[in-house]
């Protein structure tokens, strides 16, 4: 038997053909009926899915574990998304039903935490509510370009107030120290 030194031994890592893997998208051509999510969902009514989720949350052990997770810092957003993903994988409901119950389920969990005085985070990222907020300079520049009549009207009103002596005060950062300086009627 003649051994070729340029050919790696069969079965070795160096003998693996780099082009022998499946092409991209091959998994999309396979039949997914063997998975629970490949079958028709067990529930298609969002109200029924929400009722099942609430019933699950009302189980004493589940409720206790949920409140523990919230206390250690897990966000309601992450818990709801995990629940929806798990139920989709199990074939309980489709992703669109999960998205429909996402908001009400999150509010229900937040209410559970409020009722038991459990500290919780609603969103995973602290600045979620600030994303996509337009600053004042951009707002007025866009108004000047897109609605010049409104920009001119607002500019004239501001200039009129300045001529009368009404100058806007710089915003003061809110904290517990300067809250004591406010009169009682402003706090409400």
C-alpha positions in Angstrom: 0.0 0.0 0.0 1.3 3.4 -1.0 0.8 6.2 1.5 0.6 9.7 0.1 2.1 12.2 2.6 0.2 15.1 1.1 -3.2 13.7 2.0 -4.3 13.8 5.7 -5.5 10.6 7.3 -9.2 9.8 6.9 -11.2 10.9 10.0 -8.8 13.6 11.1 -9.7 17.2 11.6 -7.4 18.3 8.8 -9.2 15.8 6.4 -12.6 17.6 6.9 -13.8 19.3 3.7 -14.5 23.0 4.4 -17.3 23.0 1.8 -19.1 19.9 3.1 -21.5 21.8 5.4 -25.1 22.6 4.6 -25.7 25.9 2.7 -27.2 28.9 4.4 -31.0 28.5 4.7 -31.0 24.8 4.5 -32.8 24.5 7.8 -35.7 26.5 6.4 -36.2 23.8 3.8 -36.7 21.0 6.4 -40.1 20.0 7.7 -40.6 21.4 11.2 -43.6 19.2 12.1 -41.5 17.2 14.5 -41.3 20.2 16.9 -44.3 21.4 19.0 -44.1 24.9 17.4 -44.4 23.3 14.0 -47.9 22.1 14.8 -51.0 24.3 14.9 -51.0 26.1 18.3 -53.2 24.8 21.1 -54.7 28.3 21.7 -55.4 31.0 19.2 -57.5 33.3 21.4 -55.4 35.9 23.3 -58.0 36.1 26.1 -57.7 32.4 26.7 -53.9 32.6 26.6 -54.0 35.5 29.1 -56.4 33.6 31.4 -54.0 30.6 31.4 -51.0 32.9 32.2 -52.9 34.5 35.1 -53.9 31.1 36.4 -50.3 30.0 36.3 -49.2 33.2 38.1 -51.8 32.7 40.8 -50.3 29.3 41.8 -48.7 29.9 45.2 -45.3 28.5 44.3 -45.1 30.3 41.0 -46.1 33.6 42.6 -43.5 33.2 45.3 -40.7 32.5 42.7 -41.8 35.4 40.5 -41.6 37.8 43.5 -38.2 36.4 44.3 -37.0 37.0 40.8 -38.3 40.6 40.8 -36.6 41.2 44.2 -33.2 40.1 42.9 -33.5 42.4 39.9 -35.0 40.5 37.0 -37.1 42.8 34.9 -40.8 42.2 34.2 -40.0 42.7 30.5 -37.5 39.8 30.6 -39.8 37.5 32.5 -42.8 38.2 30.2 -40.6 37.6 27.1 -39.3 34.4 28.5 -42.8 33.2 29.3 -44.0 34.0 25.8 -41.0 32.3 24.2 -41.4 29.2 26.3 -45.1 28.9 25.5 -44.4 29.3 21.8 -41.7 26.6 21.9 -44.2 24.3 23.7 -46.8 24.9 20.9 -49.2 26.6 23.3 -49.8 29.7 21.2 -48.2 31.5 18.3 -45.9 34.5 18.5 -48.7 36.9 17.5 -50.9 35.8 20.4 -47.8 36.2 22.6 -47.3 39.7 21.5 -50.9 40.5 22.1 -50.8 39.4 25.7 -47.3 40.9 26.4 -48.5 44.3 27.7 -51.4 43.1 29.8 -49.3 40.3 31.3 -46.5 42.8 32.2 -49.1 45.0 33.9 -50.5 42.1 35.8 -47.0 41.2 37.1 -46.3 44.8 38.0 -49.6 44.9 39.9 -48.7 41.7 41.8 -45.4 43.3 42.8 -47.2 46.5 43.9 -49.8 44.6 46.0 -47.0 42.8 47.9 -44.7 45.9 48.1 -42.0 44.0 46.2 -39.4 46.2 44.4 -39.3 45.6 40.7 -37.8 46.9 37.4 -40.3 47.2 34.6 -37.8 47.4 31.7 -34.5 45.6 31.1 -32.7 48.8 30.2 -33.0 51.8 32.5 -33.3 54.3 29.6 -35.9 52.4 27.6 -38.5 55.3 28.0 -35.9 57.8 26.9 -35.0 56.1 23.6 -36.1 58.0 20.5 -36.9 61.2 22.4 -36.2 64.2 20.3 -34.3 67.1 21.9 -35.6 70.6 21.8 -33.0 71.9 19.3 -33.8 69.2 16.8 -37.5 69.8 17.3 -37.3 73.5 16.4 -34.9 72.9 13.5 -37.3 70.4 12.0 -40.2 72.7 12.6 -38.3 75.5 10.9 -37.7 73.4 7.8 -41.1 71.6 7.7 -43.6 74.0 9.1 -42.1 77.5 8.8 -45.5 79.2 9.6 -45.7 77.5 13.0 -42.1 78.1 13.7 -42.6 81.8 13.0 -45.7 81.9 15.2 -43.9 80.3 18.2 -40.8 82.4 17.7 -42.9 85.6 17.8 -44.7 84.4 20.9 -41.4 83.7 22.7 -40.0 87.1 21.6 -43.2 88.8 22.8 -42.8 87.2 26.2 -39.2 88.1 26.4 -40.0 91.8 25.6 -42.6 91.8 28.4 -39.9 90.5 30.8 -41.0 86.9 31.1 -37.8 85.0 30.7 -37.9 81.2 31.0 -36.0 79.8 34.0 -33.4 77.2 33.5 -34.8 73.7 34.5 -33.8 72.6 37.9 -32.8 69.0 38.5 -35.3 67.2 40.6 -34.1 65.6 43.8 -35.2 65.1 47.4 -33.3 68.2 48.6 -35.0 70.8 46.4 -38.4 69.2 46.9 -38.6 70.9 50.3 -38.5 74.3 48.8 -41.7 73.8 46.8 -45.0 75.0 48.1 -47.5 72.2 48.8 -49.8 73.1 45.9 -47.1 72.5 43.3 -46.3 69.0 44.5 -49.7 67.7 43.6 
